[in-house]
């Protein structure tokens, strides 16, 4: 039977309440784009703001937290809250994961509010949601005998939010897209409880198969007209391999030597592809968080320089 500690539920509910209080209260109310909007349209927008966004976000968030709790914390006994320094583990792939998740949560929050006709100020405030919505994860860890709350994770969460917010303030767009790719590895079969038992949990837990990318098109940084297409981007990536354990000492003791990998590849900046079809716009928005496989050059700290026909 699934068990969820009541004290953690209260903490999670508190942060959800604060988040929706921020985006729904009149002090942060949106400005209707045109004074010619009818009373009917204004009322419709207000009703949509009041119910649609909180309902969808709450459902998605609680579902995600439940899945995460089941994957990581379900079978553990609660301890008193404590901190744990894990900054040297997993070659920092877990920290990239926190940064990426916080960035994407902020991105979704910002564009969702803009779509629902909130003001720019409100949407910018909401882009910090990644940090606040991931804070309960650190609380989960703080009560876990295996982990403990991590200063590094908190910094990574804040970095993800700032990466989105700073670009939106400076450029009014995301010139550097933070992306993710994954390819399953055989190492997860050796430690399924730690590295994942099935594909959904492997994507979250198996750091050997994860790669994080920063993609940008040169044309976005050039003020004058250029023939280089805005949708074509260069991408630099980071991953690590051969990690059966988070600690390098444990890896070595069990005959595994991890390595870091740095990639250079091409990518597609989907948000720069112009289309009036809303379905394609939504699809392109999803793809902007995922690195499309392309040929790549890479440097492995154990194997040196190599090339790949398709890098994931």
Secondary structure by P-SEA (a helix, b strand, c coil): cbbbbaaaaaaaaaaaaaaaaaacccccccccccccccaaaaaaaaaaaacaaaaaaaaaaaaaaaaaaaaccccccccccccccccccccaaaaaaaaaaaaaaaaaaaaaaaaacccaaaaaaacaaaaaaaaaaaaaaaacccccccaaaaaaaaaaaaaaaaaaaaccccccccbbbbbbccccccccccccccaaaaaaccccccccbbbbbccccccccccccccccccccccccccccccaaaaaaacbbbbbbbbccccccccccccccaaaaaaaaaaccccccccbbbbbcccccccccccc
